[in-house]
Amino acid sequence: MTSSYYQATLARAGHYAELGGRRQARVCVIGGGFAGLNTALGLVERGMQDVVLLEAHAVGHGASGRNGGFVFGGFSLGEERLLQSSGKQRARELYAGTVEAVETIRNRIRRYGITCDDTQAGVLWANWFDDPAVLLARQRMLADVYGVDWEWVDRRELRDRLHTTRYGDALFEPRAFHFNPLKYITGLAAVASAGGVAIHEHTPAVSLERVGPGWRIGTADGEVLSDEVVLACGGYLAGLRREVDAGVMPIATYVMATEPLGPRMQEVMSTPAAVYDTRFAFDYYRPLPDSRLLWGGRISVRDRPPHEVERLLRRDMLRVFPQLGDVRIEQAWSGLMSYARHQMPQIGQVEPGLWLAQAFGGHGVAPTTFAGELLASAIAEGDTRWRGLADFGLVTAAKPVGLAAAQLSYWWAQSLDAWRDWRESRGRAAAGED
């Protein structure tokens, strides 16, 4: 197996040289994932020069280049809890920022000609259970509170699209889409580099210290003297500020890709839309341009090897599509996401001149773009909209206890899903249904 489907399909044209010696910068971004590159590109789009980006590995090495490729609005926290914590107006503004970010991504793909296998086909939220109440409640809340309309898909229509008896009804998010995230992020890097951002790969930042009004960022073979710094390291912690690293839990998630299915894809699904389900421990999957099925799911504090990822996810896939029992899995991989205890991104200012964007919690493609726009606007233009996330700041993740608690919470939610599934299956069997 290759390390990931995305890496196997990436025709990478160039490499960004490691940093050597000293250089000056107006802004130094640490982290070459979506949050860091969106911030850097947002800065140059606003006319700022002397932007340096340091990446410890290669651009897109972390969750940004390994995720499921879903591009949709919202946060890991969920709409109902966001409303409870922030109130209607603030919650609506925050959610709208991620919806706008989806359009920003779509527009950047078109404006810059980024080839990333984007499939403008929407996303289905399929009900794992029989009771449609959860769909009705979310559809109503999205419309009434957030001004967003998701379309109802009844069970019969859904079975025309997804050839499984696993689901009940569904909701369809028409403005969402899916893409190859590694192709997209390498495209972003190329655009940012062409705009003047100095990108240095394989250049981990090893120290960060205040020097007068600015900062010195040390690397193995050089240093950057910068007026301002953005920390955007996600689940791959840099060890530069204790309170920043303490604020997140690195959590693993798993993805795999089948062999090309060819005409057999029509045995599985007759829609180009991406899909995820209503369980807490949900599956997510989507058809790929070369007729493979990409499948992801589960979270864990363990970053498992490919053969274990394949074993777990194959079992999940066959619960939905047993007709794929003889299909070969060609790639399986995992990656680390960063979660905060409050399940919202940590975006803002740690102290004057030191900015932060992390903890996107497995729901980060649009929110990282939202974060990049907030921070770029703050640094380049003095915009204070980032303060709207002040209630979701740095709170300790209480590691290692927090990691254990997160795993136990996931297992508990998973067991509740399984119990409800068992109860419904018994009810169907008693009624003589499928």
Beta strands, then each sheet from edge to edge (+ up, - down):
strand 1: 21-30
strand 2: 51-54
strand 3: 70-71
strand 4: 123-126
strand 5: 151-153
strand 6: 170-173
strand 7: 177-178
strand 8: 198-200
strand 9: 207-211
strand 10: 214-218
strand 11: 222-231
strand 12: 249-258
strand 13: 274-277
strand 14: 283-287
strand 15: 293-300
strand 16: 329-339
strand 17: 346-351
strand 18: 354-358
sheet 1: 8+ 2+ 1+ 11+ 10- 9+
sheet 2: 8+ 2+ 1+ 11+ 18+ 17-
sheet 3: 3+ 7-
sheet 4: 5+ 6- 4+ 13+ 14- 15+ 12- 16+
end
